[in-house]
Amino acid sequence: MTLQLAVSIEQMKLAGMTPADRAAVLTSWTDGAADIIASHGDDVLYRGPHKGDTAKVFTVLARAITALSYTPGGLTFAGQHFCADHTICRAADTTGN
């Protein structure tokens, strides 16, 4: 539930932006996200060794999911589906993209 809420909040922050502005923000969000999640993803499940570690990795994960939620079809992660526009998401499903 916390991840759904975090992604929803991040989506609201991006909703009023132009596609170009959104792309710039999403690029900066995802820069290095894969390395952080791969190296420290366990901090989300098990408390990180230093204060703030868990929050940092959780924030990066939520922002990466938000970035991917704007792609056609969205994404499914941990059994939850995330998409910014479900109409586009359903259209992608029917076209096989």
N, CA, C and O atoms as a GROMACS GRO file, in nm:
protein
  388
    1MET      N    1   0.083  -0.120   0.000
    1MET     CA    2   0.000   0.000   0.000
    1MET      C    3   0.087   0.126   0.000
    1MET      O    4   0.053   0.225  -0.065
    2THR      N    5   0.197   0.124   0.071
    2THR     CA    6   0.283   0.241   0.077
    2THR      C    7   0.342   0.272  -0.059
    2THR      O    8   0.353   0.389  -0.097
    3LEU      N    9   0.380   0.169  -0.133
    3LEU     CA   10   0.436   0.189  -0.266
    3LEU      C   11   0.331   0.248  -0.360
    3LEU      O   12   0.362   0.338  -0.438
    4GLN      N   13   0.208   0.198  -0.354
    4GLN     CA   14   0.101   0.253  -0.438
    4GLN      C   15   0.080   0.401  -0.408
    4GLN      O   16   0.065   0.482  -0.500
    5LEU      N   17   0.080   0.437  -0.282
    5LEU     CA   18   0.062   0.576  -0.243
    5LEU      C   19   0.178   0.662  -0.291
    5LEU      O   20   0.157   0.771  -0.345
    6ALA      N   21   0.300   0.614  -0.272
    6ALA     CA   22   0.417   0.691  -0.314
    6ALA      C   23   0.417   0.714  -0.465
    6ALA      O   24   0.448   0.824  -0.511
    7VAL      N   25   0.383   0.612  -0.542
    7VAL     CA   26   0.378   0.628  -0.688
    7VAL      C   27   0.266   0.724  -0.727
    7VAL      O   28   0.284   0.807  -0.816
    8SER      N   29   0.151   0.713  -0.662
    8SER     CA   30   0.040   0.804  -0.692
    8SER      C   31   0.078   0.950  -0.667
    8SER      O   32   0.043   1.039  -0.745
    9ILE      N   33   0.149   0.974  -0.559
    9ILE     CA   34   0.193   1.111  -0.527
    9ILE      C   35   0.291   1.161  -0.632
    9ILE      O   36   0.282   1.275  -0.677
   10GLU      N   37   0.386   1.076  -0.670
   10GLU     CA   38   0.483   1.115  -0.772
   10GLU      C   39   0.414   1.141  -0.906
   10GLU      O   40   0.452   1.233  -0.978
   11GLN      N   41   0.314   1.061  -0.940
   11GLN     CA   42   0.239   1.082  -1.065
   11GLN      C   43   0.168   1.216  -1.063
   11GLN      O   44   0.163   1.285  -1.165
   12MET      N   45   0.111   1.254  -0.949
   12MET     CA   46   0.043   1.383  -0.940
   12MET      C   47   0.141   1.498  -0.960
   12MET      O   48   0.105   1.601  -1.018
   13LYS      N   49   0.263   1.482  -0.913
   13LYS     CA   50   0.365   1.586  -0.931
   13LYS      C   51   0.397   1.605  -1.078
   13LYS      O   52   0.426   1.717  -1.122
   14LEU      N   53   0.393   1.496  -1.155
   14LEU     CA   54   0.428   1.503  -1.296
   14LEU      C   55   0.311   1.537  -1.387
   14LEU      O   56   0.332   1.578  -1.501
   15ALA      N   57   0.189   1.521  -1.340
   15ALA     CA   58   0.071   1.533  -1.425
   15ALA      C   59   0.059   1.669  -1.492
   15ALA      O   60   0.017   1.675  -1.608
   16GLY      N   61   0.093   1.776  -1.426
   16GLY     CA   62   0.078   1.910  -1.482
   16GLY      C   63   0.193   1.955  -1.571
   16GLY      O   64   0.189   2.065  -1.625
   17MET      N   65   0.293   1.872  -1.586
   17MET     CA   66   0.410   1.909  -1.666
   17MET      C   67   0.387   1.879  -1.813
   17MET      O   68   0.305   1.794  -1.850
   18THR      N   69   0.462   1.950  -1.896
   18THR     CA   70   0.460   1.919  -2.038
   18THR      C   71   0.534   1.786  -2.058
   18THR      O   72   0.615   1.748  -1.974
   19PRO      N   73   0.507   1.716  -2.168
   19PRO     CA   74   0.580   1.591  -2.191
   19PRO      C   75   0.732   1.610  -2.193
   19PRO      O   76   0.805   1.523  -2.145
   20ALA      N   77   0.781   1.721  -2.247
   20ALA     CA   78   0.926   1.746  -2.250
   20ALA      C   79   0.982   1.765  -2.109
   20ALA      O   80   1.087   1.710  -2.076
   21ASP      N   81   0.910   1.842  -2.026
   21ASP     CA   82   0.954   1.862  -1.888
   21ASP      C   83   0.949   1.732  -1.810
   21ASP      O   84   1.039   1.701  -1.732
   22ARG      N   85   0.843   1.655  -1.833
   22ARG     CA   86   0.829   1.526  -1.767
   22ARG      C   87   0.943   1.432  -1.806
   22ARG      O   88   0.998   1.361  -1.722
   23ALA      N   89   0.979   1.432  -1.934
   23ALA     CA   90   1.088   1.347  -1.981
   23ALA      C   91   1.220   1.385  -1.914
   23ALA      O   92   1.297   1.298  -1.875
   24ALA      N   93   1.244   1.515  -1.899
   24ALA     CA   94   1.367   1.561  -1.834
   24ALA      C   95   1.371   1.518  -1.687
   24ALA      O   96   1.475   1.473  -1.638
   25VAL      N   97   1.260   1.532  -1.618
   25VAL     CA   98   1.254   1.491  -1.479
   25VAL      C   99   1.269   1.341  -1.466
   25VAL      O  100   1.342   1.293  -1.380
   26LEU      N  101   1.200   1.266  -1.550
   26LEU     CA  102   1.206   1.121  -1.542
   26LEU      C  103   1.347   1.071  -1.571
   26LEU      O  104   1.393   0.975  -1.509
   27THR      N  105   1.415   1.136  -1.664
   27THR     CA  106   1.552   1.096  -1.695
   27THR      C  107   1.642   1.117  -1.574
   27THR      O  108   1.725   1.032  -1.541
   28SER      N  109   1.625   1.230  -1.506
   28SER     CA  110   1.709   1.255  -1.388
   28SER      C  111   1.674   1.160  -1.275
   28SER      O  112   1.761   1.120  -1.198
   29TRP      N  113   1.546   1.122  -1.264
   29TRP     CA  114   1.506   1.028  -1.159
   29TRP      C  115   1.566   0.891  -1.180
   29TRP      O  116   1.610   0.826  -1.085
   30THR      N  117   1.567   0.846  -1.305
   30THR     CA  118   1.610   0.709  -1.331
   30THR      C  119   1.761   0.697  -1.344
   30THR      O  120   1.814   0.586  -1.347
   31ASP      N  121   1.831   0.810  -1.351
   31ASP     CA  122   1.977   0.806  -1.362
   31ASP      C  123   2.036   0.743  -1.236
   31ASP      O  124   2.027   0.799  -1.127
   32GLY      N  125   2.096   0.627  -1.252
   32GLY     CA  126   2.157   0.558  -1.139
   32GLY      C  127   2.061   0.475  -1.057
   32GLY      O  128   2.104   0.406  -0.964
   33ALA      N  129   1.931   0.480  -1.088
   33ALA     CA  130   1.833   0.407  -1.008
   33ALA      C  131   1.859   0.257  -1.011
   33ALA      O  132   1.848   0.189  -0.909
   34ALA      N  133   1.894   0.205  -1.127
   34ALA     CA  134   1.917   0.060  -1.139
   34ALA      C  135   2.031   0.017  -1.048
   34ALA      O  136   2.022  -0.087  -0.982
   35ASP      N  137   2.138   0.095  -1.044
   35ASP     CA  138   2.251   0.060  -0.957
   35ASP      C  139   2.212   0.065  -0.809
   35ASP      O  140   2.249  -0.023  -0.731
   36ILE      N  141   2.138   0.167  -0.772
   36ILE     CA  142   2.097   0.181  -0.631
   36ILE      C  143   2.004   0.067  -0.592
   36ILE      O  144   2.021   0.007  -0.486
   37ILE      N  145   1.906   0.038  -0.677
   37ILE     CA  146   1.810  -0.068  -0.645
   37ILE      C  147   1.881  -0.204  -0.642
   37ILE      O  148   1.856  -0.285  -0.553
   38ALA      N  149   1.969  -0.228  -0.739
   38ALA     CA  150   2.040  -0.357  -0.744
   38ALA      C  151   2.134  -0.374  -0.625
   38ALA      O  152   2.148  -0.484  -0.571
   39SER      N  153   2.199  -0.267  -0.585
   39SER     CA  154   2.298  -0.275  -0.476
   39SER      C  155   2.237  -0.269  -0.337
   39SER      O  156   2.290  -0.326  -0.242
   40HIS      N  157   2.123  -0.199  -0.326
   40HIS     CA  158   2.067  -0.175  -0.193
   40HIS      C  159   1.919  -0.207  -0.182
   40HIS      O  160   1.853  -0.165  -0.086
   41GLY      N  161   1.865  -0.280  -0.279
   41GLY     CA  162   1.722  -0.314  -0.276
   41GLY      C  163   1.680  -0.388  -0.150
   41GLY      O  164   1.566  -0.376  -0.106
   42ASP      N  165   1.772  -0.466  -0.094
   42ASP     CA  166   1.738  -0.538   0.029
   42ASP      C  167   1.713  -0.444   0.147
   42ASP      O  168   1.652  -0.484   0.245
   43ASP      N  169   1.760  -0.319   0.137
   43ASP     CA  170   1.734  -0.223   0.244
   43ASP      C  171   1.586  -0.190   0.256
   43ASP      O  172   1.540  -0.148   0.362
   44VAL      N  173   1.510  -0.211   0.147
   44VAL     CA  174   1.366  -0.188   0.152
   44VAL      C  175   1.298  -0.300   0.232
   44VAL      O  176   1.204  -0.276   0.308
   45LEU      N  177   1.348  -0.420   0.215
   45LEU     CA  178   1.289  -0.535   0.287
   45LEU      C  179   1.341  -0.548   0.429
   45LEU      O  180   1.267  -0.580   0.522
   46TYR      N  181   1.468  -0.521   0.445
   46TYR     CA  182   1.534  -0.533   0.576
   46TYR      C  183   1.599  -0.400   0.605
   46TYR      O  184   1.669  -0.345   0.521
   47ARG      N  185   1.578  -0.350   0.719
   47ARG     CA  186   1.626  -0.217   0.755
   47ARG      C  187   1.773  -0.198   0.716
   47ARG      O  188   1.858  -0.283   0.743
   48GLY      N  189   1.801  -0.085   0.652
   48GLY     CA  190   1.938  -0.054   0.611
   48GLY      C  191   2.027  -0.032   0.732
   48GLY      O  192   1.978  -0.002   0.841
   49PRO      N  193   2.159  -0.047   0.714
   49PRO     CA  194   2.251  -0.036   0.827
   49PRO      C  195   2.266   0.106   0.882
   49PRO      O  196   2.306   0.124   0.997
   50HIS      N  197   2.233   0.205   0.802
   50HIS     CA  198   2.247   0.344   0.847
   50HIS      C  199   2.112   0.414   0.840
   50HIS      O  200   2.026   0.380   0.758
   51LYS      N  201   2.094   0.511   0.927
   51LYS     CA  202   1.970   0.587   0.930
   51LYS      C  203   1.946   0.652   0.794
   51LYS      O  204   2.035   0.717   0.739
   52GLY      N  205   1.826   0.634   0.740
   52GLY     CA  206   1.788   0.693   0.614
   52GLY      C  207   1.811   0.605   0.492
   52GLY      O  208   1.761   0.637   0.384
   53ASP      N  209   1.885   0.494   0.507
   53ASP     CA  210   1.912   0.405   0.393
   53ASP      C  211   1.785   0.350   0.332
   53ASP      O  212   1.768   0.352   0.210
   54THR      N  213   1.696   0.302   0.417
   54THR     CA  214   1.572   0.241   0.368
   54THR      C  215   1.488   0.344   0.294
   54THR      O  216   1.434   0.315   0.187
   55ALA      N  217   1.474   0.462   0.349
   55ALA     CA  218   1.395   0.568   0.287
   55ALA      C  219   1.454   0.608   0.152
   55ALA      O  220   1.380   0.632   0.056
   56LYS      N  221   1.586   0.616   0.143
   56LYS     CA  222   1.650   0.656   0.018
   56LYS      C  223   1.621   0.555  -0.092
   56LYS      O  224   1.583   0.593  -0.203
   57VAL      N  225   1.638   0.428  -0.063
   57VAL     CA  226   1.616   0.325  -0.164
   57VAL      C  227   1.468   0.316  -0.201
   57VAL      O  228   1.434   0.298  -0.318
   58PHE      N  229   1.380   0.328  -0.102
   58PHE     CA  230   1.236   0.324  -0.129
   58PHE      C  231   1.197   0.439  -0.222
   58PHE      O  232   1.118   0.420  -0.314
   59THR      N  233   1.250   0.558  -0.198
   59THR     CA  234   1.220   0.674  -0.282
   59THR      C  235   1.268   0.652  -0.425
   59THR      O  236   1.197   0.684  -0.520
   60VAL      N  237   1.388   0.599  -0.441
   60VAL     CA  238   1.441   0.571  -0.574
   60VAL      C  239   1.353   0.468  -0.645
   60VAL      O  240   1.322   0.483  -0.763
   61LEU      N  241   1.313   0.364  -0.572
   61LEU     CA  242   1.226   0.261  -0.630
   61LEU      C  243   1.092   0.320  -0.673
   61LEU      O  244   1.045   0.292  -0.784
   62ALA      N  245   1.031   0.400  -0.587
   62ALA     CA  246   0.901   0.460  -0.620
   62ALA      C  247   0.913   0.553  -0.741
   62ALA      O  248   0.824   0.555  -0.826
   63ARG      N  249   1.021   0.629  -0.749
   63ARG     CA  250   1.040   0.720  -0.862
   63ARG      C  251   1.067   0.644  -0.991
   63ARG      O  252   1.019   0.684  -1.098
   64ALA      N  253   1.141   0.536  -0.983
   64ALA     CA  254   1.166   0.454  -1.102
   64ALA      C  255   1.036   0.392  -1.152
   64ALA      O  256   1.010   0.388  -1.273
   65ILE      N  257   0.954   0.343  -1.060
   65ILE     CA  258   0.824   0.287  -1.098
   65ILE      C  259   0.736   0.395  -1.160
   65ILE      O  260   0.666   0.370  -1.257
   66THR      N  261   0.740   0.515  -1.103
   66THR     CA  262   0.664   0.626  -1.158
   66THR      C  263   0.709   0.656  -1.300
   66THR      O  264   0.626   0.676  -1.389
   67ALA      N  265   0.838   0.661  -1.323
   67ALA     CA  266   0.890   0.687  -1.457
   67ALA      C  267   0.839   0.582  -1.554
   67ALA      O  268   0.797   0.615  -1.665
   68LEU      N  269   0.841   0.457  -1.515
   68LEU     CA  270   0.795   0.350  -1.602
   68LEU      C  271   0.643   0.347  -1.616
   68LEU      O  272   0.591   0.294  -1.714
   69SER      N  273   0.572   0.405  -1.520
   69SER     CA  274   0.426   0.407  -1.530
   69SER      C  275   0.376   0.496  -1.643
   69SER      O  276   0.262   0.484  -1.686
   70TYR      N  277   0.462   0.585  -1.692
   70TYR     CA  278   0.425   0.672  -1.804
   70TYR      C  279   0.450   0.607  -1.940
   70TYR      O  280   0.418   0.667  -2.042
   71THR      N  281   0.507   0.488  -1.943
   71THR     CA  282   0.527   0.419  -2.070
   71THR      C  283   0.396   0.351  -2.110
   71THR      O  284   0.318   0.313  -2.023
   72PRO      N  285   0.371   0.335  -2.241
   72PRO     CA  286   0.248   0.268  -2.284
   72PRO      C  287   0.241   0.126  -2.225
   72PRO      O  288   0.334   0.047  -2.240
   73GLY      N  289   0.132   0.098  -2.160
   73GLY     CA  290   0.115  -0.032  -2.097
   73GLY      C  291   0.155  -0.035  -1.951
   73GLY      O  292   0.124  -0.130  -1.879
   74GLY      N  293   0.225   0.071  -1.906
   74GLY     CA  294   0.266   0.077  -1.766
   74GLY      C  295   0.359  -0.038  -1.731
   74GLY      O  296   0.434  -0.086  -1.817
   75LEU      N  297   0.355  -0.081  -1.606
   75LEU     CA  298   0.433  -0.196  -1.565
   75LEU      C  299   0.367  -0.265  -1.448
   75LEU      O  300   0.287  -0.206  -1.376
   76THR      N  301   0.402  -0.391  -1.431
   76THR     CA  302   0.357  -0.467  -1.315
   76THR      C  303   0.480  -0.502  -1.234
   76THR      O  304   0.576  -0.558  -1.286
   77PHE      N  305   0.476  -0.468  -1.106
   77PHE     CA  306   0.587  -0.493  -1.015
   77PHE      C  307   0.531  -0.547  -0.885
   77PHE      O  308   0.439  -0.488  -0.827
   78ALA      N  309   0.585  -0.656  -0.839
   78ALA     CA  310   0.544  -0.716  -0.712
   78ALA      C  311   0.393  -0.742  -0.707
   78ALA      O  312   0.329  -0.724  -0.604
   79GLY      N  313   0.339  -0.784  -0.821
   79GLY     CA  314   0.197  -0.816  -0.828
   79GLY      C  315   0.103  -0.697  -0.836
   79GLY      O  316  -0.018  -0.713  -0.831
   80GLN      N  317   0.159  -0.575  -0.848
   80GLN     CA  318   0.079  -0.454  -0.857
   80GLN      C  319   0.102  -0.390  -0.993
   80GLN      O  320   0.215  -0.386  -1.042
   81HIS      N  321  -0.005  -0.339  -1.053
   81HIS     CA  322   0.007  -0.273  -1.183
   81HIS      C  323   0.009  -0.123  -1.162
   81HIS      O  324  -0.071  -0.067  -1.088
   82PHE      N  325   0.103  -0.057  -1.230
   82PHE     CA  326   0.119   0.088  -1.222
   82PHE      C  327   0.114   0.146  -1.362
   82PHE      O  328   0.191   0.105  -1.449
   83CYS      N  329   0.024   0.241  -1.386
   83CYS     CA  330   0.020   0.313  -1.512
   83CYS      C  331  -0.035   0.453  -1.486
   83CYS      O  332  -0.119   0.473  -1.399
   84ALA      N  333   0.014   0.548  -1.564
   84ALA     CA  334  -0.029   0.687  -1.548
   84ALA      C  335  -0.163   0.712  -1.614
   84ALA      O  336  -0.239   0.798  -1.569
   85ASP      N  337  -0.191   0.640  -1.721
   85ASP     CA  338  -0.317   0.656  -1.793
   85ASP      C  339  -0.366   0.517  -1.833
   85ASP      O  340  -0.314   0.456  -1.926
   86HIS      N  341  -0.467   0.469  -1.763
   86HIS     CA  342  -0.513   0.332  -1.787
   86HIS      C  343  -0.575   0.314  -1.925
   86HIS      O  344  -0.578   0.202  -1.976
   87THR      N  345  -0.625   0.420  -1.986
   87THR     CA  346  -0.679   0.412  -2.122
   87THR      C  347  -0.568   0.373  -2.220
   87THR      O  348  -0.586   0.285  -2.303
   88ILE      N  349  -0.454   0.440  -2.210
   88ILE     CA  350  -0.339   0.407  -2.293
   88ILE      C  351  -0.288   0.267  -2.262
   88ILE      O  352  -0.245   0.193  -2.350
   89CYS      N  353  -0.294   0.232  -2.136
   89CYS     CA  354  -0.250   0.100  -2.091
   89CYS      C  355  -0.334  -0.010  -2.155
   89CYS      O  356  -0.279  -0.108  -2.206
   90ARG      N  357  -0.464   0.005  -2.152
   90ARG     CA  358  -0.552  -0.094  -2.213
   90ARG      C  359  -0.533  -0.102  -2.365
   90ARG      O  360  -0.539  -0.210  -2.423
   91ALA      N  361  -0.511   0.014  -2.428
   91ALA     CA  362  -0.488   0.016  -2.573
   91ALA      C  363  -0.359  -0.058  -2.609
   91ALA      O  364  -0.355  -0.129  -2.709
   92ALA      N  365  -0.256  -0.042  -2.527
   92ALA     CA  366  -0.129  -0.113  -2.551
   92ALA      C  367  -0.149  -0.263  -2.538
   92ALA      O  368  -0.090  -0.340  -2.614
   93ASP      N  369  -0.232  -0.304  -2.442
   93ASP     CA  370  -0.260  -0.448  -2.424
   93ASP      C  371  -0.328  -0.507  -2.546
   93ASP      O  372  -0.298  -0.620  -2.584
   94THR      N  373  -0.420  -0.432  -2.608
   94THR     CA  374  -0.494  -0.486  -2.722
   94THR      C  375  -0.414  -0.487  -2.851
   94THR      O  376  -0.443  -0.564  -2.942
   95THR      N  377  -0.310  -0.400  -2.859
   95THR     CA  378  -0.228  -0.398  -2.979
   95THR      C  379  -0.106  -0.487  -2.967
   95THR      O  380  -0.034  -0.506  -3.065
   96GLY      N  381  -0.082  -0.541  -2.849
   96GLY     CA  382   0.030  -0.630  -2.830
   96GLY      C  383   0.162  -0.561  -2.807
   96GLY      O  384   0.268  -0.624  -2.818
   97ASN      N  385   0.160  -0.430  -2.775
   97ASN     CA  386   0.285  -0.357  -2.748
   97ASN      C  387   0.329  -0.378  -2.607
   97ASN      O  388   0.432  -0.324  -2.566
   0.00000   0.00000   0.00000
